[in-house]
Amino acid sequence: MPDLTGKVAVVTGTAHGIGAGIAAALEASGARVHGCDRDTVDVSDARQVADFIGGIGRVDILVNNAAITFIGDLDIPLKRHDLVMEVNLRAPLIACRTAVPGMQKRGEGAIVNVSSNAALYPHPGVMSYGISKIGLERLTVDLAKQLQPWSIAVNCFRIDVAVASEGFVANTPGVDRSTWEPCEVAAEGIMWMLSQPPTYSGRLESMYALRHREGIMASRAEVQREGPPPVTELFSGLAPLTETTFREPYPPGPEGEAR
């Protein structure tokens, strides 16, 4: 675990799950952590995101973890599609725009964006979520290129191993989770990324591949999962037609609200 004593970190989506695990790991490494969640900052509101991060002052580490999922494909209500984009893609952009100037002045900094296997494979029922995550991965490599003169590392951690995050649990009621990893395992991988030198940047890391390549994130699942490795490149072609395993945890709003 890296020694981050004296560093200031911002983590979004820290109420539960992976965000809470990341915040705890950063604090254990000596960092001063500023976490936000839906009860403190509405990350769909650009002004609130900018005010929250700008009010902290110095930010050495930024972890864009907050995300939202609504079930639906082409028929998803546009209001919900827009909200997914605002939380999952626009908020990280605003957070970076706010934190980066201070990093540039100090000539150092680290940003980690948390993605998903849904970025690469067209899982049924989560089209908008997948679009937002592939956008986040593109944002990662773009910013890494732009910020390398200031030794600011920008990387992406793609969760492609089943992890018991708050959202994943909420969207899959009744599913057997014995092969799922606790959130602390994913947090370990993100901490590994933050321990690398500034030249380690622009990486789109698969959780599965990183585990096997670096020998980290040992499984803590009750049952060890067997099966083919997840895809690591954007899927091309016709994916098999399958039923979605995801369920909508959010009650419908008033008629017409989500058009």
C-alpha positions as CSV (number, residue, x, y, z in Angstrom):
1,M,0.0,0.0,0.0
2,P,1.5,3.4,-1.0
3,D,2.4,6.0,1.6
4,L,0.1,9.0,0.8
5,T,0.7,10.9,4.0
6,G,0.1,14.6,3.3
7,K,-1.9,14.0,0.1
8,V,-5.4,15.2,-0.3
9,A,-7.8,12.9,-2.1
10,V,-11.4,13.4,-3.5
11,V,-13.5,10.3,-4.1
12,T,-17.0,10.5,-5.5
13,G,-19.7,8.1,-4.5
14,T,-18.5,7.2,-1.1
15,A,-21.7,6.4,0.7
16,H,-21.4,2.6,0.2
17,G,-19.7,0.0,-1.9
18,I,-16.5,0.5,-3.9
19,G,-16.4,4.3,-3.2
20,A,-16.4,3.6,0.6
21,G,-13.7,1.0,0.1
22,I,-11.5,3.3,-1.8
23,A,-11.9,6.1,0.7
24,A,-11.0,3.7,3.6
25,A,-7.9,2.5,1.7
26,L,-6.8,6.0,1.0
27,E,-7.2,7.0,4.7
28,A,-5.3,3.9,5.8
29,S,-2.5,5.1,3.5
30,G,-2.3,8.5,5.2
31,A,-4.3,10.6,2.8
32,R,-6.9,13.2,3.8
33,V,-10.0,12.1,2.0
34,H,-12.9,14.3,1.0
35,G,-15.8,12.0,-0.1
36,C,-19.1,12.9,-1.5
37,D,-22.3,11.0,-2.2
38,R,-25.8,11.6,-3.2
39,D,-26.7,12.9,0.3
40,T,-24.0,15.6,0.2
41,V,-23.5,16.6,-3.4
42,D,-25.7,16.1,-6.4
43,V,-23.1,15.1,-9.0
44,S,-25.6,15.5,-11.8
45,D,-25.4,19.3,-11.0
46,A,-22.2,20.7,-12.5
47,R,-22.2,23.7,-10.2
48,Q,-22.4,21.5,-7.1
49,V,-19.5,19.3,-8.3
50,A,-17.3,22.4,-9.1
51,D,-18.2,24.1,-5.8
52,F,-17.4,20.9,-3.8
53,I,-14.0,20.3,-5.3
54,G,-13.1,24.0,-5.6
55,G,-13.9,24.5,-1.9
56,I,-11.4,21.9,-0.9
57,G,-8.5,23.8,-2.3
58,R,-5.6,21.4,-2.9
59,V,-6.5,18.1,-4.6
60,D,-3.7,15.6,-5.2
61,I,-5.8,12.6,-6.0
62,L,-9.2,12.4,-7.8
63,V,-11.1,9.2,-8.0
64,N,-14.3,9.5,-10.2
65,N,-16.3,6.6,-8.9
66,A,-19.9,7.8,-8.6
67,A,-22.3,6.3,-11.2
68,I,-25.9,5.6,-11.8
69,T,-27.7,2.9,-13.8
70,F,-31.2,2.8,-15.3
71,I,-32.5,-0.3,-17.1
72,G,-33.4,0.2,-20.7
73,D,-32.0,0.2,-24.2
74,L,-33.3,2.2,-27.2
75,D,-36.6,2.7,-25.3
76,I,-35.0,4.2,-22.2
77,P,-36.8,7.5,-21.2
78,L,-34.5,10.3,-22.4
79,K,-34.6,12.0,-19.0
80,R,-33.1,8.9,-17.5
81,H,-30.5,8.6,-20.3
82,D,-29.5,12.2,-19.8
83,L,-29.2,11.7,-16.0
84,V,-26.9,8.7,-16.6
85,M,-24.7,10.9,-18.9
86,E,-24.6,13.7,-16.4
87,V,-23.6,11.6,-13.4
88,N,-21.3,9.0,-15.2
89,L,-19.6,11.2,-17.8
90,R,-20.2,14.9,-17.4
91,A,-19.5,15.0,-13.6
92,P,-16.1,13.4,-14.0
93,L,-15.3,15.9,-16.7
94,I,-16.3,18.8,-14.4
95,A,-14.4,17.3,-11.5
96,C,-11.2,17.0,-13.6
97,R,-11.6,20.6,-15.0
98,T,-11.8,21.8,-11.4
99,A,-9.0,19.8,-9.8
100,V,-6.5,19.9,-12.7
101,P,-5.4,23.5,-12.5
102,G,-4.0,23.1,-9.0
103,M,-2.3,19.8,-10.0
104,Q,-0.7,21.7,-12.9
105,K,0.7,24.4,-10.6
106,R,2.3,21.7,-8.4
107,G,3.5,19.6,-11.3
108,E,1.9,16.4,-10.0
109,G,-1.4,14.6,-9.5
110,A,-3.3,11.4,-10.1
111,I,-6.8,10.8,-11.5
112,V,-8.5,7.4,-11.6
113,N,-11.8,6.9,-13.5
114,V,-13.8,3.8,-12.6
115,S,-15.3,2.0,-15.6
116,S,-17.2,-1.2,-16.2
117,N,-17.2,-4.2,-18.6
118,A,-20.4,-2.7,-19.9
119,A,-18.2,-0.2,-21.7
120,L,-16.9,-2.9,-24.0
121,Y,-19.8,-5.4,-24.3
122,P,-23.4,-4.7,-25.2
123,H,-25.1,-6.3,-22.2
124,P,-28.8,-6.1,-22.7
125,G,-30.7,-3.5,-20.6
126,V,-27.8,-1.2,-19.8
127,M,-27.2,0.6,-23.1
128,S,-26.9,4.2,-21.6
129,Y,-24.7,3.0,-18.8
130,G,-22.3,1.3,-21.3
131,I,-22.2,4.4,-23.5
132,S,-21.3,6.6,-20.5
133,K,-18.5,4.2,-19.5
134,I,-16.9,3.9,-22.9
135,G,-17.0,7.7,-23.0
136,L,-15.2,7.8,-19.6
137,E,-12.5,5.5,-21.0
138,R,-12.0,7.8,-24.0
139,L,-11.9,10.8,-21.6
140,T,-9.1,9.0,-19.7
141,V,-6.7,8.6,-22.6
142,D,-7.4,12.1,-23.9
143,L,-6.6,13.7,-20.5
144,A,-3.6,11.5,-20.0
145,K,-2.1,12.8,-23.3
146,Q,-2.9,16.4,-22.5
147,L,-1.6,16.4,-18.9
148,Q,1.6,14.4,-19.3
149,P,3.7,17.6,-19.4
150,W,2.7,18.3,-15.7
151,S,3.3,14.7,-14.5
152,I,-0.4,14.2,-13.9
153,A,-1.3,10.5,-14.3
154,V,-4.8,9.7,-15.6
155,N,-5.9,6.1,-15.6
156,C,-9.0,4.0,-15.8
157,F,-9.9,1.0,-13.7
158,R,-12.4,-1.2,-15.5
159,I,-14.4,-3.5,-13.2
160,D,-14.9,-6.7,-15.2
161,V,-15.0,-9.1,-12.3
162,A,-18.3,-9.4,-10.4
163,V,-18.0,-7.0,-7.4
164,A,-20.8,-6.5,-4.8
165,S,-21.1,-2.8,-5.4
166,E,-24.2,-1.0,-4.2
167,G,-25.5,-0.5,-7.7
168,F,-24.8,-4.0,-9.0
169,V,-26.5,-5.5,-5.9
170,A,-29.6,-3.2,-6.4
171,N,-29.9,-4.1,-10.1
172,T,-29.7,-7.9,-9.6
173,P,-32.2,-8.9,-6.9
174,G,-32.3,-12.6,-6.1
175,V,-29.0,-13.4,-8.0
176,D,-26.5,-15.8,-6.4
177,R,-23.6,-13.6,-5.3
178,S,-21.3,-16.3,-3.9
179,T,-18.8,-15.7,-6.7
180,W,-18.8,-12.0,-6.3
181,E,-15.9,-10.1,-4.7
182,P,-16.2,-7.7,-1.8
183,C,-15.6,-4.0,-2.7
184,E,-12.3,-4.0,-0.9
185,V,-10.8,-6.2,-3.6
186,A,-11.5,-3.6,-6.3
187,A,-10.2,-0.8,-4.0
188,E,-6.9,-2.7,-3.7
189,G,-6.5,-2.5,-7.5
190,I,-7.1,1.2,-7.5
191,M,-4.6,1.8,-4.8
192,W,-2.0,-0.2,-6.8
193,M,-2.6,2.1,-9.7
194,L,-2.2,5.2,-7.5
195,S,1.2,3.8,-6.3
196,Q,2.7,3.8,-9.8
197,P,5.0,6.6,-11.2
198,P,3.6,9.4,-13.3
199,T,4.7,7.7,-16.5
200,Y,2.1,5.1,-15.8
201,S,-0.7,7.0,-17.4
202,G,-3.4,6.6,-20.1
203,R,-4.0,3.0,-19.0
204,L,-7.3,1.3,-19.4
205,E,-6.8,-1.5,-16.9
206,S,-9.0,-4.5,-16.7
207,M,-9.5,-5.6,-13.1
208,Y,-9.3,-9.3,-14.3
209,A,-6.2,-8.8,-16.3
210,L,-4.5,-6.6,-13.7
211,R,-5.1,-9.3,-11.1
212,H,-3.4,-11.9,-13.2
213,R,-0.6,-9.8,-14.5
214,E,0.5,-8.2,-11.2
215,G,-0.6,-10.9,-8.7
216,I,-2.8,-8.5,-6.7
217,M,-6.4,-8.4,-5.6
218,A,-6.5,-12.0,-4.4
219,S,-10.1,-13.4,-4.5
220,R,-12.1,-13.2,-1.3
221,A,-15.3,-14.6,-2.9
222,E,-17.0,-17.5,-1.2
223,V,-16.9,-19.6,-4.4
224,Q,-14.2,-19.2,-7.1
225,R,-15.7,-18.4,-10.5
226,E,-14.7,-20.4,-13.5
227,G,-15.2,-19.4,-17.1
228,P,-13.6,-17.4,-20.0
229,P,-11.9,-14.1,-19.2
230,P,-13.8,-10.9,-19.9
231,V,-13.3,-9.0,-23.2
232,T,-10.7,-6.4,-23.1
233,E,-11.5,-4.7,-26.4
234,L,-14.6,-3.0,-27.7
235,F,-17.0,-5.7,-29.0
236,S,-17.5,-5.7,-32.8
237,G,-20.2,-7.6,-34.6
238,L,-23.6,-9.1,-33.7
239,A,-23.8,-10.1,-30.0
240,P,-26.1,-13.0,-29.2
241,L,-29.7,-12.0,-28.3
242,T,-30.2,-12.7,-24.6
243,E,-32.5,-11.6,-21.9
244,T,-31.3,-9.0,-19.4
245,T,-30.4,-10.2,-15.9
246,F,-30.8,-6.6,-14.6
247,R,-33.8,-5.3,-12.9
248,E,-34.9,-1.7,-12.3
249,P,-34.6,-0.8,-8.6
250,Y,-36.1,2.7,-9.0
251,P,-39.9,3.1,-8.9
252,P,-41.4,4.9,-11.9
253,G,-42.1,8.6,-11.5
254,P,-45.3,10.5,-12.3
255,E,-46.6,10.0,-15.8
256,G,-44.5,11.9,-18.3
257,E,-41.7,12.7,-15.8
258,A,-39.1,10.5,-17.5
259,R,-39.7,11.4,-21.2
